[in-house]
Amino acid sequence: MIDRIPIDAVGVQERVARLCTRSIKKESKLQALDLALRMMDLTTLEGSDSEGKVRQLCNKALHPYTELPNIPSVAAVCVYPNRVALAKSILKDSSISIASVATAFPSGMSSLQIKLDDVNYAVSEGADEIDMVISRGAFLSGEYARVYDEIAQIKEACGTAHLKVILETGELGSLENVRMASDLAMKAGADFIKTSTGKITPAATMPVVLVMLQAIRDFHVATGKKIGMKPAGGIRSSKQAIQYLVMVKETLGNDWLDPSLFRFGASSLANDVLMQWVKEKTGRYQSLNYFSND
Amino acid sequence: MANEQTNHPTSQATTMNSIPKTYKNYINGEFPRTESGRYYSVEALDGKHIANVGLSSKKDVRNAVQAARKAQATWAQKTAYNRGQIMYRIAEILSGRREQFINEMILLGYSQEAAELEINACIELIVYFAGWTDKIDQVFGSVNPVASDHFNFSRHEPVGVVGIISPETPSLLGMLGLLLPNMVAGNSQVIIASKQFPLPTCTFAEVLATSDVPAGTVNIITGLKSELIPPISQHMDVDVLVGDVSLDTEFRVLCEVESASNMKRVYFWESFISLDELNSSPNETISTCVHSLKDPYHILHVQEVKTTWHPISE
């Protein structure tokens, strides 16, 4: 059903290294920072997430930095299903989407019925986007059809909500597996493919993302469908974010330089982008003391 | 030693002695080259080339401040006694490398006597401040009388990251006079070395690197004051600026004005002695300088007082 495509790992590393040497400064840097902020899924996925924490996060999503009123708001906030309703109540009048992880996040170790219930619950609470995890155990033991069917059924349960499929590439072992899981997820109906839960190291790395972007490109050529990409976890600096944007532009073209087709899953990246932004505007290097944590 | 080498002109030691050296920055416990890729030539008074030294840029300042911020808690959280031990070790290692420092100072135009006196004074000053680490709270902390049922006490805590603008001369003592109170205080620092006489400060980085001082606690960058003072005084993550009174008025005004952005404290202490004075009356000038630098109130200037109200029952 899904071909196993060999990947030249050294070639991927070299291509990534070459793309990372681009120097993006001044006006173009400001544009890239603006784009990165608009593409951000501001995330909090901790067992300790209280109502207050989620409220703070939503306010940060709406007003990233009050001293610069022209700063755009982020694309979405990403929370656990039981915090969706709260986030919805705060963000209902804004353009910010609510993303929710579901399907026994982060391990995915539960029955299909429980995963479907999880998705239904998140959607009924008002989630616009569902971030599901694939069953890595099943994938690694070669039960591809089972993984495929799960994704397809969850896509159905999502209804109008967008489905992002988390491959958890840190557990897949090889770039070949990453490519195969990407192809499988896209064929099964994913709207987005996403690298990681953020709970496993390594999370998003550039070689893995390049392989996934190439899978998206090939899928687009074959079917005409545009699938989105979301690297998540481990992206903390603006510099990294800009390198990802360069890679997206060079692999998929300008169409993907849009929040509808590319997202960053991150929590601490937002403050670094804001600090760089203010630095570009004022010429002063900034301090984290002046930026809110959530 | 020098005579011995001229007797064996083909020996490896002679060749090794003459290799030209490029002095690097000292950031986060490492010796990176300046981000700018630019260098300047340090020359002896007769114009002879001595060494290449980095002409650092604002990005080096950024990297150094980042390293200092990261290291500050590590340094401050060491016990006072341990910080004293580490500072004493700096003095031990400096003392072991005395000859190298004297040679560098002589290359830069010092008389033998002035160089020896200055390095002795440096060692003395480090030992003096090393002793203060576990005494500052005892001497300057206080238990305060209050009218309610509280045990009320005040103690001194570090301010954070300090930018230090070294005077041109004395080449090592001047810098240490500004650095040491900050180390005792528990701050981490970014030092802008003397432009004309940077070698002893650069070599001092090698002393720090072998003294158990945690990486990033002290960072040293070399280059032009006109290029380095603006970014460090504008930096929102620097909490204090310390310079010397000999600093040009133009730069002193710049420090004061730019520091308003995040309300940095700005101090100018007296550690300057001109090279002429050093060479004409080394004994007198150096002892006067050390006397004025041995001032525990310099430590208090770069600390914050924290007062605690602890409820007590009858």
Interface residues (C-beta under 8 A of the other chain):
Chain A: G283 R284 Y285 Q286 S287 L288 N289 Y290
Chain B: K58 V61 R62 V65 P231 Q234 H235 M236 D237 S261 N262
